């Protein structure tokens, strides 16, 4: 039986989270694990999605996968993110419009995660300063 690599699992997770967004649902790590067979904690797969979204100025689809106790995603880059607002952005975005990312796009985002996160934070800071 073939084994899926992290990128393929991230694509599997992308589809589940896009459906969650369409139905305005937040999923816990346990629910995602039960539905996909991923481990309870699946930060690498979520990272592929998060960094792809950051790179492409998309709502953070990965934010819909949360810790059951806190109701928030666990990655450190979410510390300055209004999670409720990010969920609303996910809910109204048309995830089918641009299709799913390619395995290569996910890998590129993961390979350049530090730069992508730094640039994303700078863009968010600039938008906040402009709005103030």
KEKE-3310 file (N, C-alpha, C; in steps of 0.2 Angstrom, whole numbers, plus 5000, padded with zeros to 4 digits):
npx = (5004:5003:5012:5007:5016:5021:5017:5007:4998:4996:4988:4977:4972:4970:4959:4949:4949:4945:4932:4927:4928:4919:4907:4907:4914:4924:4937:4943:4960:4959:4947:4951:4961:4954:4946:4956:4966:4978:4991:4987:4993:4998:5008:5017:5010:5000:5008:5013:5001:4998:5010:5009:4997:5000:5010:5003:4994:4982:4967:4971:4969:4973:4970:4958:4959:4960:4966:4957:4955:4959:4953:4960:4973:4989:5002:5015:5015:5002:5000:4998:4987:4970:4960:4946:4942:4950:4945:4932:4937:4941:4929:4922:4929:4931:4936:4936:4939:4952:4957:4966:4982:4997:5008:5021:5020:5016:5028:5037:5033:5035:5048:5053:5049:5053:5056:5044:5035:5041:5040:5026:5022:5027:5019:5007:5009:5011:4999:4991:4996:4993:4979:4977)
npy = (4994:5011:5025:5041:5056:5070:5082:5077:5073:5086:5091:5083:5087:5101:5100:5095:5106:5117:5113:5114:5127:5132:5127:5134:5130:5125:5114:5102:5097:5083:5079:5081:5072:5060:5060:5060:5052:5057:5061:5066:5079:5088:5097:5099:5096:5106:5117:5118:5122:5134:5142:5142:5149:5162:5166:5168:5178:5174:5170:5162:5147:5136:5140:5135:5123:5118:5118:5109:5113:5126:5132:5138:5139:5131:5135:5147:5159:5163:5171:5185:5186:5189:5177:5174:5184:5179:5167:5171:5177:5166:5159:5167:5167:5161:5146:5137:5144:5146:5134:5119:5120:5115:5101:5105:5119:5119:5113:5123:5133:5128:5126:5139:5145:5153:5166:5169:5169:5180:5191:5191:5195:5208:5213:5213:5221:5233:5235:5237:5248:5257:5257:5263)
npz = (5000:4995:5003:5009:5007:5017:5010:5001:5011:5016:5006:5006:5019:5015:5007:5016:5025:5017:5014:5027:5029:5019:5025:5036:5048:5062:5065:5077:5082:5085:5079:5065:5065:5067:5055:5045:5047:5051:5063:5080:5083:5070:5064:5054:5041:5042:5042:5028:5022:5029:5026:5012:5011:5017:5008:4996:5000:5005:5015:5031:5030:5037:5050:5054:5060:5075:5093:5105:5118:5119:5108:5098:5085:5086:5082:5083:5075:5075:5086:5085:5078:5075:5078:5077:5067:5057:5054:5050:5038:5031:5029:5020:5009:4992:4990:4980:4969:4964:4964:4970:4978:4970:4972:4971:4973:4987:4992:4989:4996:5009:5009:5009:5021:5032:5026:5020:5031:5037:5028:5026:5039:5039:5029:5035:5046:5039:5033:5045:5050:5040:5041:5053)
capx = (5000:5008:5011:5007:5021:5018:5014:5001:4994:4994:4983:4971:4970:4968:4952:4945:4948:4941:4925:4926:4927:4912:4902:4908:4915:4931:4938:4949:4965:4956:4942:4955:4965:4949:4944:4961:4972:4984:4992:4983:4997:5000:5010:5021:5005:4997:5013:5013:4995:4999:5015:5006:4992:5004:5014:4998:4989:4975:4966:4975:4965:4975:4968:4952:4961:4962:4967:4951:4955:4960:4949:4965:4978:4995:5008:5017:5014:4996:5000:4996:4981:4963:4958:4939:4942:4953:4940:4927:4940:4941:4922:4919:4934:4929:4942:4936:4940:4959:4959:4970:4989:5001:5013:5027:5019:5017:5035:5041:5031:5038:5056:5054:5044:5055:5056:5037:5032:5044:5036:5019:5021:5028:5013:5001:5011:5010:4991:4988:4998:4989:4972:4977)
capy = (5000:5017:5029:5048:5060:5076:5086:5074:5074:5093:5092:5080:5092:5107:5099:5095:5113:5121:5111:5117:5135:5132:5126:5138:5125:5125:5107:5102:5092:5077:5078:5081:5066:5055:5060:5059:5047:5061:5061:5071:5085:5088:5104:5100:5097:5113:5122:5118:5126:5141:5146:5144:5155:5168:5168:5170:5183:5171:5169:5157:5141:5132:5142:5132:5117:5121:5115:5108:5116:5134:5135:5142:5135:5131:5138:5153:5164:5165:5175:5192:5186:5189:5171:5175:5187:5175:5162:5174:5178:5159:5157:5171:5166:5156:5142:5133:5149:5145:5127:5117:5121:5109:5098:5109:5125:5118:5112:5129:5137:5125:5127:5146:5147:5159:5172:5170:5172:5187:5195:5191:5199:5214:5216:5214:5227:5239:5236:5239:5255:5261:5257:5267)
capz = (5000:4995:5009:5007:5010:5020:5005:4999:5017:5017:5001:5009:5024:5012:5005:5022:5028:5012:5015:5033:5027:5015:5030:5042:5053:5064:5067:5082:5080:5086:5073:5059:5065:5066:5048:5040:5049:5053:5070:5083:5081:5063:5062:5047:5036:5043:5040:5021:5020:5032:5022:5005:5011:5018:5002:4991:5003:5006:5022:5034:5030:5043:5056:5055:5063:5082:5099:5108:5124:5118:5102:5094:5082:5091:5079:5086:5071:5076:5092:5084:5073:5077:5075:5075:5061:5052:5053:5045:5031:5028:5028:5014:5003:4988:4990:4974:4963:4962:4964:4976:4976:4967:4977:4970:4976:4994:4994:4988:5002:5015:5009:5010:5026:5036:5022:5018:5037:5039:5023:5028:5045:5037:5025:5040:5050:5035:5033:5051:5051:5035:5043:5059)
cpx = (5004:5006:5012:5013:5017:5015:5007:4996:4991:4988:4977:4968:4967:4960:4947:4944:4945:4934:4923:4924:4920:4906:4902:4909:4923:4931:4944:4954:4963:4952:4946:4959:4960:4947:4949:4966:4978:4985:4988:4987:4999:5003:5014:5016:5002:5002:5013:5007:4996:5004:5012:5001:4995:5007:5009:4993:4982:4973:4969:4970:4967:4973:4961:4953:4964:4963:4960:4950:4955:4955:4954:4970:4984:5001:5009:5015:5007:4995:4997:4990:4975:4960:4951:4939:4945:4949:4935:4930:4940:4934:4920:4923:4931:4935:4942:4939:4947:4961:4963:4978:4992:5006:5019:5026:5019:5024:5039:5039:5034:5045:5058:5050:5046:5054:5048:5034:5035:5040:5029:5017:5022:5022:5008:5003:5009:5003:4989:4990:4994:4982:4972:4976)
cpy = (5006:5021:5036:5051:5066:5081:5084:5074:5081:5094:5089:5085:5098:5106:5099:5102:5118:5119:5114:5124:5136:5132:5130:5134:5125:5117:5107:5097:5085:5075:5077:5074:5060:5054:5059:5054:5050:5060:5067:5078:5084:5095:5105:5101:5104:5118:5123:5123:5133:5145:5147:5149:5161:5170:5171:5175:5180:5171:5163:5151:5136:5134:5139:5125:5119:5116:5115:5112:5124:5137:5139:5137:5136:5135:5145:5159:5167:5170:5182:5192:5185:5183:5171:5178:5183:5170:5165:5175:5171:5157:5161:5170:5160:5151:5138:5138:5147:5138:5125:5119:5114:5107:5103:5116:5124:5117:5119:5133:5135:5127:5134:5149:5153:5165:5174:5172:5179:5192:5196:5195:5206:5217:5217:5220:5233:5240:5239:5247:5260:5262:5262:5274)
cpz = (5000:5001:5006:5010:5013:5015:5003:5005:5018:5012:5003:5014:5021:5010:5011:5025:5023:5013:5022:5033:5024:5020:5036:5048:5055:5067:5072:5079:5080:5080:5067:5059:5064:5058:5043:5041:5051:5061:5073:5082:5074:5060:5056:5041:5036:5041:5032:5019:5023:5027:5015:5006:5012:5012:4997:4994:5003:5014:5025:5035:5036:5049:5058:5059:5070:5088:5103:5114:5124:5113:5097:5091:5087:5088:5082:5082:5072:5082:5091:5079:5077:5074:5073:5068:5055:5050:5048:5038:5027:5025:5021:5008:4999:4986:4983:4968:4960:4962:4970:4973:4974:4973:4977:4974:4984:4996:4994:4994:5009:5015:5010:5016:5030:5032:5021:5025:5038:5034:5025:5034:5044:5033:5030:5044:5046:5034:5039:5052:5046:5038:5049:5058)
residu = (UNK:UNK:UNK:UNK:UNK:UNK:UNK:UNK:UNK:UNK:UNK:UNK:UNK:UNK:UNK:UNK:UNK:UNK:UNK:UNK:UNK:UNK:UNK:UNK:UNK:UNK:UNK:UNK:UNK:UNK:UNK:UNK:UNK:UNK:UNK:UNK:UNK:UNK:UNK:UNK:UNK:UNK:UNK:UNK:UNK:UNK:UNK:UNK:UNK:UNK:UNK:UNK:UNK:UNK:UNK:UNK:UNK:UNK:UNK:UNK:UNK:UNK:UNK:UNK:UNK:UNK:UNK:UNK:UNK:UNK:UNK:UNK:UNK:UNK:UNK:UNK:UNK:UNK:UNK:UNK:UNK:UNK:UNK:UNK:UNK:UNK:UNK:UNK:UNK:UNK:UNK:UNK:UNK:UNK:UNK:UNK:UNK:UNK:UNK:UNK:UNK:UNK:UNK:UNK:UNK:UNK:UNK:UNK:UNK:UNK:UNK:UNK:UNK:UNK:UNK:UNK:UNK:UNK:UNK:UNK:UNK:UNK:UNK:UNK:UNK:UNK:UNK:UNK:UNK:UNK:UNK:UNK)
# end
